[in-house]
Amino acid sequence: MNNATTVSYFLLLELSKNQHLQLLYFFFFFVLYLATLTTNLLIISAVVFDHRLHSPMYFFLMNLALQDLGIVSVIVPKSMINCLLDTRQISYFGCVAQVFLFLSFEASDVSLLTVMAYDRYVAICNPLHYEIVMTWKACIEIIILVWVAGLLCGILHTIGTFSVHFCSNVVNQFFCEIPQLIKLSCSGFNLVEIGIVVANIIAALGCFSFIFISYAVIFKAVLRIPSEQGRQKALSTCIPHFIVVSVLILSVCFAYLRPPSNSSSDLDFGSTVVYSLLPPLFNPIIYSMRNKNIKCVLSQLWRF
């Protein structure tokens, strides 16, 4: 294949040549997708149907759940179908759609996690100014900017990735991941896309630095709380948030910046699972399910 026009489809990673193991991978993806779908839909339902959760923090949580649903829905169903039907194919335009949607949701996710860190900073460090700073108008404008930034990131990556000629259609990953697609470029290096990747990694590290500084200030403020119970409550909320963001950002940097390899490896597969599939599963558990208000609303919805 000498140019992009001859690539009508891509071949994704064959997880196993054994049909029984393929079915095992199908059930792995199915259970993961079902769990992620259930937990995130519960959060969305709780925030939508209970007026007590109509506040900025829960508004951000609902949007985070929507983004997490988008991330897994873009890549997991196709992987399930391929495992079940013992095939590897994804159409050229299907691959384009995967790259655009996945990067859009992923970039929106990182942006929103940064906003949520700022929201917690204002709520804990400047509680008297919270209602003035985090007005509904401001929150809606922030969410619009988050989604627009995600879409812009998805558009830039899609244009950069598919603006070159591909000399192979074998993608060594279970979905159309950009580092794997860059390897297929006939020129060896897709300088446009590499530039976009580096710029986005720098932006992600900037978000991580902002989150780190926000939580450092929060921890400093929490240590001054006279009540031990209050300190434990704040720390039990902030520490898991920071761990989730750290794992997400670091695994993305590892997957996108490590030297390219011509063959797939368990390390590639594992790092991709860590940043693409685990955060959408754990975000609702860490950010929401441990929240007393949400647990109360969910129990009421269950009884109803």
N, C-alpha and C positions, 0 to 999 in steps of 0.2 A: 504494500500500500504506500504510494508515494505522496499522496496529498489528502487533505481533510475530506474532500468530496467522496472519496472511495470508502470512507469509514461510515457504514450505515448502522453499525451496532458495535458495542463493546462486550468483551467477555470478562465478567467479574471473577473474583477469586473462588476457586473450587475448594470449599472447606474440607471435603473428604471425597475420596473415590469410592468409599464404602457406602452403599445405599442406607444401611442401618445407622451409620454415623450421621449421614445427611438428615435422616429423620430426627436424630437426637438434636442436631443443630436447629432443626425446625421447631422442636418443642422448646428449646432454649430461647429462641427469638420470640416464640408465641407467649411463653410465660412472662418474659421480660416486657413485652409490648402490652399484654393484658394488665400486668401490675402497674405499669406506668400510666396506661390509659385510665385505669380505675382511680388511682390516687389523685391524678390531676383533675379528672372530671368531678371528683368529690369536692376538691377545693373550689373549683369554679362554681359548682352548684351551691355550696355553702355561702359564698360571697354574694352571689346573685340573689338568692332567695331570702336572705336574712338581713334586715335593715341595720342590725347592730354591727354588722361587718362592713357597712358602707363608710369606710374611712380610707385615707390615703394608703396606709400600710397594706390593708387587705386588697385595695384596688391594684397595687403593684404586684401583690402575690397572685391575684387572678390573671394578670397579664403574663407573669412568669410561667404560670401553669399552661396558658395558651401557647406560649413559645415552646415550652417543653413538649407539648403534644405535637406541635408542628415538626420539631426535630426528629422524633421517633417515627412519626407517620410518613416522613419523606423517605426514610431508608429501611426501616424494619419490614414493612409488608412485602417489598420487593425481594428482600433476602429470604423471607419465609416462603414465598412462591417458588423461588429458585431452588431452595432446599427440597421442597415438597415435590416439585416436578423434575428434579435432578437436571437442571439446566443452569447456564451461566450468563445467558444473554440479557442485555439491556439495550434498548434502541439508542441511537445517537441523541435524539431529542429528549428521550427519557433521562439520559445521562446529563444533558444540559439542564433539564428541569431539576434534577437532584442537586446539582452543584448550586444553582441559583437559590432554590428554596432552603437547602440545608445551611448555606452560608448566611442567608438572610436571617433565619431564625437563630442561628448560633451567635451572630454579631449582636442581634437584638437582646439575646440572653445576657451576654457579657455587659452590654450597656445598661440593662435594667438592674443587674446585680450591683453595678456601681451606684446607680441612683438609690437603690435600697440601702446601701451602706450610708449614703448621705442622709437619707430619711431617718435612719436609726441614730446617726450622729446628732441631728437636730432634736430628735425626740428625747434623747438622754442628756445631751450636754446643754441644750437651750430649750428646755420644755416650755418656758413661758412665751417663746417666740414661735413655737411649732405651728400653731393655727394661722399665724400671720404669714409664715414662709411657705408652708405646704397647704396652700388653698386649693380648692377643687380646680380652679382655672389653671393654676400653675401645674398641678398634677396631670391634667389632660394635655397641656402643652408639652410637658416632659415626655409623656407616653407617645405622643405623635412624633416627637423628635427621635425617640428610641426606635420606633418602627421605621421611620424614614431612613435613619442611619443604617439600619439593618438591610433594608431594600437596596440602598446605594452600595453597600458593601457587596451584596449578592450580585448586583449588576456588574460592578467592576471586576469581580473575580470571574464571572461567567464570560465576559468579553475577553479578559486577559487569557483565560484558560483555552478557549476555543477559537482564538484568532490565529492559531498556528496550524501547520500541517502535522498530522500524526503518522508515524511510520509503523505503529503497532496498535492493536486494539485490545491487548491483554492488560487488564487493570488488576494489579495484585492486592486487591482489597475487596471487602464484601459490599461496598458501594462506591460510587464515583467520587473518590477522595482526590483533592487537588494535587497533593504531592505525588501520588501515583500517576495522575494524568500528565504532570509535567515531564515525567520520565519518558513518555511516549512521543515527545516532540522530535521531529526529524532533525532539528538543529541541535538537539542535545540539551539545550537550556532555553526555556521560555522566559526571556529577560523581562518582558512586560509583566507576566504573572508573578515572577519571582520578586519583582519590585513591589507589586501590590501586596504579596504575602508578607514581605519584610515590613512594609508600612503598617499593615494591620497588626502584625506581631508587636511592633513598637507601640501602637495604640492600645493593644491589649495589656501590655506591660505598664502603660500609663494608667489604665483603669485599675490594674492590680496595685500599683503604687498608691493611688488615691484611696482605694479600699483599705490598704494596709495602714495608711496614715489616719484614716477615719476611725478605724478600730483601735489604733494605738491611743488616740485621744479619748475614745470611749472607755477603754480599759483604765486610763488614768483617772477619768471622772468616776468610774465605778468604784475604784479603790477608796474614794473619798466618801462613799455612801456609808452612813453609820450602821445601818442594819445589815447584818451578815446574810439574812435571807434575801434582801434586795440585791446585794452583791452577787450572790450565787445565781439568782434569777437572770440578771443582766449578762453574767459571764456564760451561763449555760445557753443563752440565746446567741451571743456574738461569736463565741469560739467555734461552734459547728459551722456557722455561716462562713467564717474566714477559712476554715479548712476546706469546705466545698469549693470556694472560689479559687483557693491556692491549687488544689488538685486539677481543676478545670483548666486554668491558665497554663500551668506547668506542663500538663499532658499535651495541650495544643501546641505549645512551643516545641516540645520534644518531637511530636509527630511531623511538624511542618519545617523545622530547622535542621533536623538530623541529616547527615550525608545520604544521598540517594543510593539505593541498592537495586540491583536488577532482579532480585528474587524476593519472594514474600518470606516473612518470618513470624514466629509467634509473638515477638516483641512488637512488630508493626501492628498485628491484629489486636494485641492486648492494649497498647497505648491508644488505638483508635476507639476501642470499646470504652475505655476509661473516660475519654472526653466527649464521646458522642452519645452513649447509651446510659451510663451510670448517673450523670447529673440530672437528667430528666426524671429518673426514678427516685433519687434521693432528695432532690430539691423540695418536693411537697412534704416529705417526711420530716426533714430537718427544719424547714422554714415554717411549716404550717401544722402538721399533725401533732407537734409538741405544744402547740398554742392552746391554752385552756378555752378561749372563746370559740375557736374553730371546733375543738373536740366537743364542746357543749352543743353547738349548732348541728354538727354531724350526728350526734346521738339523738337529737330531736327529729332530724330528718329521717333517721333510721326507724324510729318509733312510728313516725307518720306513715 
